Structures are given as C-alpha cells and as structure tokens.
Amino acid sequence: MTPILQMRGISKTFGPVRALADVSLEVERGEVHALMGENGAGKSTLMKILSGAYVADKGGAILIDGQEIATGDPKLAKAAGIAVIYQELALSPNLTVAENIFLGAEPRRGPFVDRRTMNAKAGAILKDRLGLSFSPQTQLGRLSLGERQMVEIARALSTNARIIVMDEPTTALTERETDKLFAVIAQLKADGIAIIYISHRMDEVYALADRCTVLRDGELVGTLAKDEITAERVVSMMVGRDLSTFYKKDHAAAAEPGAVVLQVDGLGDGRFVRDCSFTVRHGEVVGIAGLVGSGRTELARLIYGADKPAAGRVILNGETLSIATPRDGLAHGIAYLTEDRKGLGLFLDMTIGENVNIGVLQRDAKAGGLIDFAAGTRRADGAMRALSIRAPHTRLNTSALSGGNQQKVLLARLLELGPRVVILDEPTRGVDVGAKSEIYRLIDALARDGIAVVVISSELPEIVGVADRVLVMREGTIAGEVAPPRGEPIRQEDIMAFSTGASGVGRSGRPLPSEGARA
C-alpha cells in the first residue's frame, strides 16, 4: 500500500544556513516512526515543514496518501490530517478541557457556541477514544501535565488527524503518566493513525518504535527497522562516532576524594523534606536519586537558599552557614543549576554573552561604575570554546539555541562564579546524546578540579555513569546510600530497592538511620 506520508527531497535554508538538505521520510498507517538526532539535527525544521509552519525550498514534495500537498499552509496541513503536539503544550489553562479541544473550531448554533454539543463531543473523545475519566468541563489549569498532554491528543483527534507528531512527549511526565501515554499510543496505532515520535530516550524508542529514522547536521543518515534498533547503532548514526566514546565513569581509576567540603546536617522544611544528612568531599560526585516526588529538588533548594529550612544546618568547610536567599548561597560558593532552565534559569531574550556574564558584571566595572564590555566579550568567547557551545557568536539570543547549548550557557554562567559546590538538577533533561556526553565530561572535569559536585537525576543509567556514590531519597528523607567498594560499579538494582522500599539491597547499598548519616 502507498505510505500515508511521503516527504521527498526536503531542503530548507535560512539565509546562509542550510537546516535541511534533501531529506526524505516515509511513514506507514498505524506505525510509530521514531525520529532521532542531536539538537540542531533538523528534526524540528522537518516537522514544521510538515505542519505548514515553514515553506520548504523548491524541489521537495510532501504526499499524503500519494497526493501532493502544498507546504507553508497550516490550514491545508490540518485539513490533510496532520497534527503536531509540541514539547511546550499550546493550551490555555484558564479555559475548560472542551474549550481547549475545540478552540477555533467550536460547534455553533447560529451565532452562539453550542456548548452542549461541544462538551458531548469532547466527552466522547476523552472517554471512548482515550479512556480518560476527567470531565470536559474541568478547567485545564486543574489538570496534571500528563492529563494536559492527553488533552492535546484529544484536540488532534477532534480534527480527524491521521498523522500525529509527538515532540519529546514524556519529558516532564511521571512514570504512571508515561505508561498511560504509551497505552494511548498503542490504541492510536490500532486505529490506523501514524505517529511520528521524537525522543532522546532510547528505552522509549525500543518500547514504541516500528522504525527509526536518524538525522545528523540536516541530512538523512538512514532508517532502521525495529530489529535493527540498538543503542550502539543509533548513537553512532546520531553523533558520527561509536558508543564506546560515550562517557562512563571509570570507578577503578577515579581519584580518592579529599576532605569534606559540604556537610548537610538534619535539614528539613517541615513539609516535603525531613532530617536529611550527608557529606560531599573535594573532587567527589555524589548522586541523588529517587522517584518523582521523593523530595530531591526540594532538598537542593534548601541547601542553596531558595527555600527556608525549618530544621538542620548547612556547613561549608567546617563553618555553619546562614543562608536565607540564593544570593547568600552563591556568596558562600554554592551554585545550583535548576531543572527548569527556560523558566527559572536563562534569560531567553538576552544574548549568550549577557547570560554568561550577568552574575559577574561587578568584575568588569571600571571607575565611575562603567562596564568594560570587552572583558565580558572575552569571557563569553572563552566559555563558548571551553564548553563547545555551538553558535556563530556570543551576540546570538539564547532562545535561538538548542536545548543542549542552552544548558551549556547556563553551566558557563555558574562556573564563572567560581563555586566550591555545584548542585546540578537534571543537567541533561531534554538534551541530545552528543551534548549529554559533553556535560558528563564537564562533570568529571569539575570533580578533577576539586569541586564538590551533587547531581540529581531521574535517569538511573546517568546517575550510575557519573556518580562516585548515590544517596537515594524516598518520601522526603534519605532512605539509603549506594557506595560500592572502590573499583566496583554502582548497581541500579540497589538504587531502585531503596527508592521503592523493597528488599534485596546488595553489598554496595546500606540503609541510613532515620536521623541521617551524621558526619
């Protein structure tokens, strides 16, 4: 049968920059087709051409059921059955679920919106097609992120979409919400709907994809059948090098940590975190793992001053600190990389150079308070080279960068502060494998420079790969520590045992007493 979607010889240039070069893609009915590649590889540009947001360069063609359609017209793309669910959901939290589903296409009775019909149609999609229990009259702002994702899918189904693009749909979902999404995708497949699934997570690709197409530097590298998809092959296609070069900590060769730098003693906020105690030494990478909601981020916020503790102490190099604000934390040498780089970390409407320098402007102040902008430019240029930030110059707005490069800009800003302790909260969230490898190497370099590093991550392979030992949180407290004998790897099974409260912890894991591990 003719594929439901054929994209032939698609190219796209933006001035002197060629974002896509002769890319072709075919998707079958009822297929989950994974689209992979590093940030900046051209995935989003290709999908924006499919959705009508961009016009392709001359010479390419898009065919739906064998019939060519025009590019550059979102209405035509929608009429052809194409729907895109972006990573940043395009929903209105102040409207009801039904109003979001039919926004711009409300059923009408004369000049008025027919709310009864709209709610009935929305309810049928939610219940019969997606198996959801919440009401179409619920205000969207009351739903969880996973439920809002389902509303986006319901909106696509309301337009009779036959091709649905999902861009990193599980980035901020809980494990339960992810399982629900996977079940819905399976139902969409059974209904003959084609899914183009964009993700950096290999386990999701293994679980869902019937085929996988890889882009690199705006060009098609190849397409793999389900039985050909392996981490080694996909990563090699994505980054042009073998998986053996992907960073994994050599526990046997790791240097012995130095003296204690950071000591957390009985820290708690009276709500989400209680009685947490641990130490971090010079040159040591300590991981903090745990299920979503276990209190990992809340603990980090207490340490560097974003939230006020109700009990406990933070001790740096033997001195008990008084930290009331993040500025206090930075003044004492504690830097924190937020998990929400766009909402809480970067100034997206400012340039790369401005973001790198904003924390150290006082260094460049001359007599009379004038700023030495040349010094800031030199600093930003050095950061771009040191962290391999891919951009033509430091005057580019940070919003124009890929997720991995945005993360490196945020890291550059923190490192310019000269911290003694660095807390990295989900440092590779939404980042491609190439940038992940570079961030892992940076973490290792920080440790070798004697900085005490704390890494919070939801990805167990990541925690195992970067940490010297792992603290595991459960229900707001540190349930245990996984610290294998020198030279032996950390076991994921031990981390999960502490995370879930299960038995079966091996010799590399030890439970901590309820009052914490006193130094």
GIJOQUI-V283204 format. One record per pair of residues at least 24 apart in sequence whose ideal C-beta (glycine too) atoms are under 7 Angstrom apart, sorted by the first residue. I is the first residue (numbers start at 1). GAP is how many residues later the second one is. D is the distance in whole Angstrom. If there is no record, write none. Layout:
[[I	GAP	D] [I	GAP	D]]
This chain:
[[2	63	6] [2	64	4] [3	24	6] [3	25	5] [4	24	6] [4	25	5] [4	60	7] [4	61	6] [4	158	6] [4	159	6] [4	190	5] [5	59	6] [5	158	6] [5	189	6] [6	57	4] [7	43	7] [7	55	5] [8	52	6] [8	53	5] [9	50	6] [9	51	5] [9	52	7] [10	36	6] [10	39	6] [10	46	5] [10	50	4] [11	45	7] [11	46	4] [11	48	7] [11	49	6] [12	33	6] [12	37	6] [12	42	6] [12	44	6] [12	45	6] [13	44	6] [18	200	6] [19	26	5] [19	199	5] [20	25	6] [20	26	6] [20	198	5] [21	197	5] [21	198	5] [23	192	7] [23	196	7] [23	197	5] [24	196	6] [25	188	6] [27	136	7] [27	167	5] [27	169	6] [28	166	7] [29	163	5] [29	165	6] [30	159	5] [30	162	5] [30	163	7] [30	164	7] [31	163	5] [31	179	5] [31	180	7] [32	153	6] [32	157	6] [32	163	5] [32	165	6] [32	176	5] [32	177	5] [32	178	5] [33	161	7] [33	162	7] [33	163	5] [33	164	7] [33	176	7] [33	177	7] [33	178	5] [33	180	7] [34	163	5] [34	165	7] [34	171	5] [34	175	4] [34	178	4] [35	161	6] [35	162	7] [35	163	5] [35	178	6] [36	169	7] [36	176	6] [36	178	5] [36	198	6] [36	202	6] [37	177	6] [37	178	4] [37	179	6] [37	201	6] [38	178	7] [38	200	6] [38	201	6] [38	394	4] [38	395	7] [38	396	5] [39	363	3] [39	364	5] [39	365	5] [39	393	5] [39	396	7] [40	350	7] [40	362	5] [41	174	4] [41	175	5] [41	176	7] [41	177	7] [42	173	5] [42	176	4] [43	155	6] [43	172	6] [47	37	6] [47	118	5] [50	27	7] [50	32	6] [50	115	7] [51	26	5] [51	31	6] [51	33	5] [52	24	6] [52	25	4] [78	81	6] [81	79	6] [81	80	5] [81	81	4] [81	82	6] [82	79	7] [82	81	5] [83	73	4] [83	76	6] [83	78	4] [83	81	5] [84	81	4] [85	67	5] [85	68	7] [85	71	7] [85	79	7] [85	80	7] [85	81	5] [85	82	7] [85	84	6] [86	81	5] [87	80	5] [87	81	4] [87	84	6] [89	59	6] [89	60	7] [89	63	6] [91	49	6] [91	57	6] [91	60	6] [91	61	7] [92	48	7] [93	47	5] [93	48	4] [94	47	6] [95	45	6] [96	40	7] [96	41	5] [96	42	6] [96	43	6] [96	44	7] [97	25	6] [97	37	7] [97	39	5] [97	41	5] [97	43	6] [97	54	6] [98	24	4] [98	38	4] [98	39	6] [100	40	5] [100	51	6] [100	55	7] [101	24	7] [101	50	6] [101	53	5] [101	54	5] [101	57	5] [102	56	6] [122	32	7] [125	29	5] [125	32	5] [125	33	6] [126	28	6] [129	28	6] [130	24	6] [130	54	6] [144	33	7] [145	27	5] [145	28	6] [146	27	5] [146	28	7] [146	31	3] [146	34	7] [149	24	7] [149	32	7] [150	34	7] [153	31	6] [161	32	7] [162	31	6] [162	32	7] [163	31	5] [163	33	7] [164	24	7] [164	29	6] [164	31	6] [165	31	5] [166	29	6] [166	31	5] [166	32	7] [167	31	5] [168	30	6] [168	31	6] [168	262	6] [170	34	6] [171	258	7] [171	259	6] [174	118	5] [182	25	7] [182	26	7] [200	231	7] [200	232	5] [200	233	7] [202	29	5] [202	32	7] [205	24	6] [214	24	6] [216	24	6] [235	198	5] [238	195	6] [238	196	7] [239	194	6] [239	195	4] [246	191	5] [247	190	5] [247	193	4] [247	194	5] [247	218	7] [248	217	5] [249	195	7] [249	216	6] [249	217	6] [251	236	6] [251	237	7] [251	238	6] [252	235	4] [254	214	6] [255	28	6] [257	24	4] [257	25	6] [257	26	5] [257	27	4] [257	211	7] [258	24	3] [258	25	5] [258	192	7] [260	259	6] [261	55	7] [261	56	6] [261	159	6] [261	160	6] [261	191	4] [262	54	6] [262	159	5] [262	190	5] [263	52	4] [263	256	5] [264	39	6] [264	50	6] [265	47	6] [265	48	5] [265	50	6] [266	45	6] [266	46	4] [266	47	7] [266	250	6] [267	32	7] [267	35	5] [267	42	6] [267	45	3] [267	47	7] [268	41	7] [268	42	6] [268	43	5] [268	44	6] [269	29	7] [269	33	6] [269	38	6] [269	40	6] [269	41	5] [270	40	4] [272	26	4] [272	204	5] [273	25	5] [273	26	5] [273	29	6] [273	203	5] [274	202	5] [274	203	5] [275	202	6] [275	239	7] [275	240	6] [275	241	5] [276	201	6] [276	202	5] [276	240	6] [277	239	3] [277	240	5] [277	241	6] [278	193	6] [278	200	6] [278	239	6] [279	240	5] [280	141	7] [280	172	4] [280	174	6] [281	171	6] [282	168	5] [282	170	6] [283	164	5] [283	165	7] [283	167	5] [284	163	7] [284	168	6] [284	184	5] [285	158	6] [285	162	5] [285	168	5] [285	170	6] [285	181	6] [285	182	5] [285	183	5] [286	168	5] [286	181	6] [286	182	7] [286	183	6] [286	185	6] [287	168	5] [287	170	7] [287	176	4] [287	179	7] [287	180	3] [287	183	4] [288	166	6] [288	168	5] [288	183	5] [288	185	6] [289	168	7] [289	171	7] [289	174	5] [289	181	5] [289	183	5] [289	206	5] [289	210	7] [290	182	6] [290	183	4] [290	184	6] [290	209	5] [291	208	5] [292	166	7] [294	179	4] [294	180	5] [294	181	7] [295	178	5] [295	181	4] [296	160	5] [296	177	5] [297	42	6] [297	128	6] [297	159	7] [300	36	6] [300	123	5] [300	125	6] [300	156	6] [303	31	7] [303	120	7] [304	25	4] [304	30	5] [304	32	4] [304	119	6] [305	24	4] [316	104	7] [330	87	6] [333	86	5] [333	87	4] [333	88	6] [334	85	7] [334	87	5] [335	79	4] [335	82	6] [335	84	4] [335	87	5] [336	87	5] [336	89	7] [337	73	6] [337	74	7] [337	77	6] [337	86	7] [337	87	5] [337	88	6] [337	90	6] [338	87	6] [339	86	4] [339	87	4] [339	90	6] [341	65	6] [341	66	6] [341	69	5] [345	65	5] [346	52	5] [346	60	6] [346	63	7] [346	64	6] [347	51	7] [348	50	5] [348	51	4] [349	48	7] [349	50	7] [350	48	6] [351	43	6] [351	44	5] [351	45	6] [351	46	6] [351	47	7] [352	28	6] [352	37	7] [352	39	6] [352	42	5] [352	44	6] [352	46	6] [352	57	6] [353	24	6] [353	27	4] [353	41	4] [353	42	7] [355	43	5] [355	54	5] [355	58	6] [356	24	4] [356	27	5] [356	53	6] [356	56	5] [356	57	5] [356	60	6] [358	55	7] [359	54	6] [359	57	6] [359	58	5] [360	56	5] [360	57	7] [379	37	7] [383	29	4] [387	24	6] [387	25	5] [387	55	7] [388	50	6] [403	27	4] [403	28	5] [404	27	4] [404	28	6] [404	31	3] [407	24	6] [407	28	7] [407	32	7] [411	31	7] [419	32	7] [420	31	7] [420	32	7] [421	31	5] [422	24	6] [422	29	6] [422	31	5] [423	31	4] [424	29	7] [424	30	7] [424	31	5] [424	32	7] [425	31	5] [426	30	6] [426	31	6] [426	32	7] [427	28	7] [428	34	6] [440	25	7] [440	26	6] [460	32	5] [460	35	6] [463	32	7] [464	25	7] [464	26	5] [464	28	6] [470	25	6] [472	26	4] [472	27	6] [474	24	6] [474	25	6] [474	27	6] [478	34	5] [478	38	6] [479	32	7] [480	25	7] [480	29	6] [480	30	6] [480	31	5] [480	32	6] [481	28	7] [481	29	6] [481	31	6] [482	26	6] [482	27	4] [483	25	7] [484	24	4]]
